Amino acid sequence: VQLVESGGGLVQAGGSLRLSCVGSGRTFTYADMGWFRQAPGKEREFVARSLWIGSIYYAESVKGRFTVSRDNAKSTVYLQMNSLKPEDTAVYYCNVENDWGQGTQVTVSS
């Protein structure tokens, strides 16, 4: 299984970014797909998850600002990030069960 993230970058506070994660090597239709992030000096933390049955979960810190979605036909999960804050700065990782992407850097300047 391979997961490849894209869409990270540098943005000013209040801006938006959309991350994508494309999977290959298996069928993702019945897989729970999600996002984690890791800021410098901190542990990796949960951000959002899309369950294959349709449920969606968010960390409290991103509720109302981030939206996770998926396109099973494209084996892709997205993370739309709005109203970004400097504290959102981190490497964002795509996760599907026991598999992880390589991460994409998101930097939010104040």
C-alpha positions as CSV (number, residue, x, y, z in Angstrom):
1,V,0.0,0.0,0.0
2,Q,1.3,3.5,-0.9
3,L,-0.2,6.8,0.3
4,V,1.0,10.0,-1.3
5,E,0.1,13.4,0.2
6,S,0.2,16.7,-1.6
7,G,-1.1,20.2,-1.2
8,G,0.9,21.5,1.7
9,G,2.7,24.8,1.7
10,L,3.1,28.2,3.3
11,V,0.0,30.3,4.0
12,Q,-0.9,33.3,6.1
13,A,-3.1,33.0,9.1
14,G,-6.7,33.0,8.0
15,G,-5.9,31.4,4.7
16,S,-6.9,28.0,3.3
17,L,-5.2,24.9,2.0
18,R,-6.5,21.6,0.6
19,L,-4.5,18.5,1.2
20,S,-4.9,15.4,-0.9
21,C,-3.8,11.8,-0.3
22,V,-3.9,9.3,-3.1
23,G,-3.7,5.6,-2.2
24,S,-2.7,2.7,-4.3
25,G,-2.1,-1.0,-3.8
26,R,-5.5,-1.9,-2.4
27,T,-9.2,-1.0,-2.5
28,F,-10.0,1.9,-0.2
29,T,-13.8,1.7,-0.5
30,Y,-14.1,-0.2,2.8
31,A,-11.2,1.5,4.6
32,D,-11.3,4.2,7.2
33,M,-9.1,7.1,6.0
34,G,-7.8,10.0,8.0
35,W,-5.3,12.7,8.8
36,F,-2.9,13.2,11.6
37,R,-0.3,15.9,12.2
38,Q,2.9,16.4,14.0
39,A,4.3,19.8,15.0
40,P,8.0,20.3,15.9
41,G,8.7,18.8,19.3
42,K,5.3,17.4,19.7
43,E,3.7,14.0,19.3
44,R,1.7,13.0,16.3
45,E,-2.0,13.9,16.9
46,F,-5.3,13.0,15.4
47,V,-6.9,15.6,13.1
48,A,-9.8,14.0,11.2
49,R,-11.2,10.7,10.0
50,S,-13.6,9.5,7.4
51,L,-15.1,6.0,8.1
52,W,-16.1,3.9,5.2
53,I,-19.6,3.6,6.7
54,G,-20.0,7.3,6.4
55,S,-19.2,8.7,9.9
56,I,-16.7,11.6,10.2
57,Y,-14.8,12.7,13.2
58,Y,-12.6,15.7,14.0
59,A,-10.3,16.8,16.7
60,E,-11.8,19.6,18.8
61,S,-9.1,22.0,17.7
62,V,-10.1,21.8,14.0
63,K,-13.9,21.5,14.2
64,G,-15.7,24.0,12.1
65,R,-12.5,24.9,10.2
66,F,-11.4,21.6,8.6
67,T,-13.4,19.3,6.4
68,V,-12.4,15.7,5.5
69,S,-13.9,14.1,2.4
70,R,-13.1,11.2,0.2
71,D,-13.5,10.0,-3.4
72,N,-13.4,6.2,-3.3
73,A,-13.3,6.0,-7.1
74,K,-10.0,7.9,-7.0
75,S,-8.8,6.2,-3.8
76,T,-8.3,9.7,-2.5
77,V,-9.0,11.5,0.8
78,Y,-9.0,15.2,1.1
79,L,-8.5,17.7,4.0
80,Q,-9.9,21.2,3.3
81,M,-8.4,23.5,5.9
82,N,-9.9,27.0,6.3
83,S,-9.2,29.8,8.8
84,L,-5.8,28.4,9.4
85,K,-3.9,29.4,12.5
86,P,-0.2,29.4,13.3
87,E,-0.8,26.6,15.7
88,D,-1.9,24.4,12.7
89,T,1.7,24.4,11.5
90,A,2.8,20.8,11.3
91,V,3.6,17.9,9.0
92,Y,0.3,16.4,8.0
93,Y,0.1,12.6,7.5
94,C,-2.5,10.5,5.7
95,N,-3.4,7.3,7.5
96,V,-5.3,4.3,6.3
97,E,-5.5,1.5,8.9
98,N,-1.8,0.6,9.5
99,D,-0.4,2.6,6.6
100,W,1.0,6.1,6.5
101,G,2.0,8.6,3.9
102,Q,5.3,10.4,3.9
103,G,3.7,13.7,5.1
104,T,3.3,17.1,3.7
105,Q,4.4,20.3,5.5
106,V,1.9,23.0,6.3
107,T,3.2,26.3,7.6
108,V,0.9,29.1,8.7
109,S,2.5,32.4,9.3
110,S,1.1,35.0,11.6
